[in-house]
Amino acid sequence: LLRDPNTSIKDDERLEAKRINEILEPRRKYNPDSELDIYIPVDGTDVVLHGIADLIVHRGDHIEVHDYKTDVRVSPELEFEYKLQVSVYAHTLSRFYGLPVRCYLQYLSRNEDDGESVVEFEPLEFGIIRSRVEEML
């Protein structure tokens, strides 16, 4: 994370907390879950992936999964890794609820000059996740 030398860590934390509240406020009526443990077995391996989803919102006809990031700028490769992470959560939730899942990367520290603060995307195919696991074995 590159910080502006003219701002303190406390200023950054306040901005991030403000942005999280802005994300949460319109979703409170759906009783969102935060810091939810996610586990999913990877078919054809002995691996069970685990992560902690920052925010899950059950909208009735679909699920939203939000992951908070504090990076201001990320390479395309790192953003792909973030999407891979959130896709694991999405596949788990889709299997559990039997509903489509919408994925969001929420860049909490970005301002309008830094790029999009919200990146919405479709979950990556589970085959990509499985291939990554197999590469690591």
Solvent accessible surface area in square Angstrom, and as a share of the most:
residue,aa,sasa,rsa
1,L,99,0.49
2,L,141,0.70
3,R,99,0.36
4,D,74,0.38
5,P,130,0.82
6,N,136,0.70
7,T,55,0.32
8,S,56,0.36
9,I,100,0.51
10,K,138,0.58
11,D,60,0.31
12,D,23,0.12
13,E,94,0.42
14,R,150,0.55
15,L,60,0.30
16,E,24,0.11
17,A,52,0.41
18,K,117,0.50
19,R,51,0.19
20,I,47,0.24
21,N,80,0.41
22,E,89,0.40
23,I,18,0.09
24,L,30,0.15
25,E,108,0.49
26,P,79,0.50
27,R,36,0.13
28,R,114,0.42
29,K,157,0.66
30,Y,65,0.25
31,N,127,0.65
32,P,34,0.21
33,D,68,0.35
34,S,70,0.45
35,E,118,0.53
36,L,59,0.29
37,D,78,0.40
38,I,6,0.03
39,Y,128,0.49
40,I,3,0.01
41,P,75,0.47
42,V,2,0.01
43,D,75,0.39
44,G,87,0.83
45,T,32,0.19
46,D,150,0.78
47,V,35,0.20
48,V,88,0.51
49,L,41,0.20
50,H,96,0.43
51,G,12,0.12
52,I,79,0.40
53,A,0,0.00
54,D,24,0.13
55,L,0,0.00
56,I,5,0.02
57,V,0,0.00
58,H,70,0.31
59,R,74,0.27
60,G,48,0.46
61,D,98,0.51
62,H,17,0.08
63,I,0,0.00
64,E,5,0.02
65,V,0,0.00
66,H,0,0.00
67,D,4,0.02
68,Y,40,0.15
69,K,22,0.09
70,T,54,0.31
71,D,25,0.13
72,V,20,0.11
73,R,159,0.58
74,V,31,0.18
75,S,51,0.33
76,P,110,0.69
77,E,122,0.55
78,L,68,0.34
79,E,35,0.16
80,F,73,0.30
81,E,65,0.29
82,Y,33,0.13
83,K,47,0.20
84,L,15,0.07
85,Q,63,0.28
86,V,0,0.00
87,S,0,0.00
88,V,16,0.09
89,Y,7,0.03
90,A,1,0.01
91,H,40,0.18
92,T,22,0.13
93,L,7,0.04
94,S,40,0.26
95,R,120,0.44
96,F,157,0.65
97,Y,84,0.32
98,G,65,0.62
99,L,41,0.21
100,P,89,0.56
101,V,9,0.05
102,R,106,0.39
103,C,0,0.00
104,Y,23,0.09
105,L,0,0.00
106,Q,7,0.03
107,Y,2,0.01
108,L,6,0.03
109,S,18,0.12
110,R,20,0.07
111,N,78,0.40
112,E,165,0.74
113,D,128,0.66
114,D,29,0.15
115,G,38,0.36
116,E,125,0.56
117,S,43,0.28
118,V,67,0.39
119,V,28,0.16
120,E,104,0.47
121,F,23,0.10
122,E,134,0.60
123,P,36,0.23
124,L,34,0.17
125,E,129,0.58
126,F,21,0.09
127,G,34,0.33
128,I,72,0.36
129,I,3,0.02
130,R,74,0.27
131,S,56,0.36
132,R,72,0.26
133,V,13,0.07
134,E,90,0.40
135,E,126,0.57
136,M,152,0.68
137,L,141,0.70
